[in-house]
Amino acid sequence: MMDTKIRFWLIFLTSAFIIMLSVTTVAFSPVTMEEGEVQNIAVGGNTYHIEILIIEDTNPITVTFKVNNQITSQLTEGSSYALQVATLEVLDIILNEAGEAGSGDTVVFT
């Protein structure tokens, strides 16, 4: 996963001082994985062993991950799961119904 650092400058004005704080955040490129796929993804000096356990065709559609041998709760699009020094955020869940060309069900997350 490629990361890009974004720096924000916050400036506070008080009666006698100007306070300037620099805040750095890390933005990551989205990752797309198929149901059953496994990847090691490095974030902030930590490596996460991520597996897509199951994508369920329910209403709403859910995905369950296994991260470093911990099984997450069922997550939906827009939901997140706190990791050690990062947050796994589900952006999109794509079902590939039988008969369609392409691979299996996929999930896009950061």
GIVEN-V246692 format. One record per backbone hydrogen bond with DSSP energy under -1.0 kcal/mol. CO is the residue of the C=O (numbers start at 0). NH is the residue of the N-H. E is the energy in kcal/mol with one decimal. If there is no record, write none. Layout:
<<CO,NH,E> <CO,NH,E>>
This chain:
<<1,28,-1.9> <3,26,-3.0> <5,24,-2.7> <7,22,-3.0> <9,20,-2.8> <11,18,-2.8> <16,13,-2.6> <18,11,-3.1> <20,9,-2.8> <22,7,-3.2> <24,5,-2.5> <26,3,-2.7> <30,108,-2.6> <32,106,-2.4> <33,36,-2.2> <36,51,-2.1> <38,49,-3.2> <40,47,-3.2> <42,45,-2.4> <45,42,-3.5> <47,40,-2.8> <48,67,-2.5> <49,38,-2.7> <50,65,-2.4> <51,35,-3.0> <53,63,-2.3> <55,57,-2.0> <55,61,-1.7> <61,55,-2.4> <62,74,-3.1> <63,52,-1.9> <63,53,-1.3> <64,71,-2.5> <65,50,-2.1> <66,69,-1.8> <69,66,-2.9> <74,62,-2.3> <75,78,-2.3> <78,89,-2.6> <80,87,-2.8> <85,82,-3.0> <87,80,-2.4> <88,109,-2.2> <89,77,-2.8> <91,107,-3.2> <93,105,-2.5> <96,99,-1.9> <104,34,-2.3> <105,93,-2.9> <106,32,-2.3> <107,90,-2.8> <107,91,-1.8> <108,30,-3.4>>
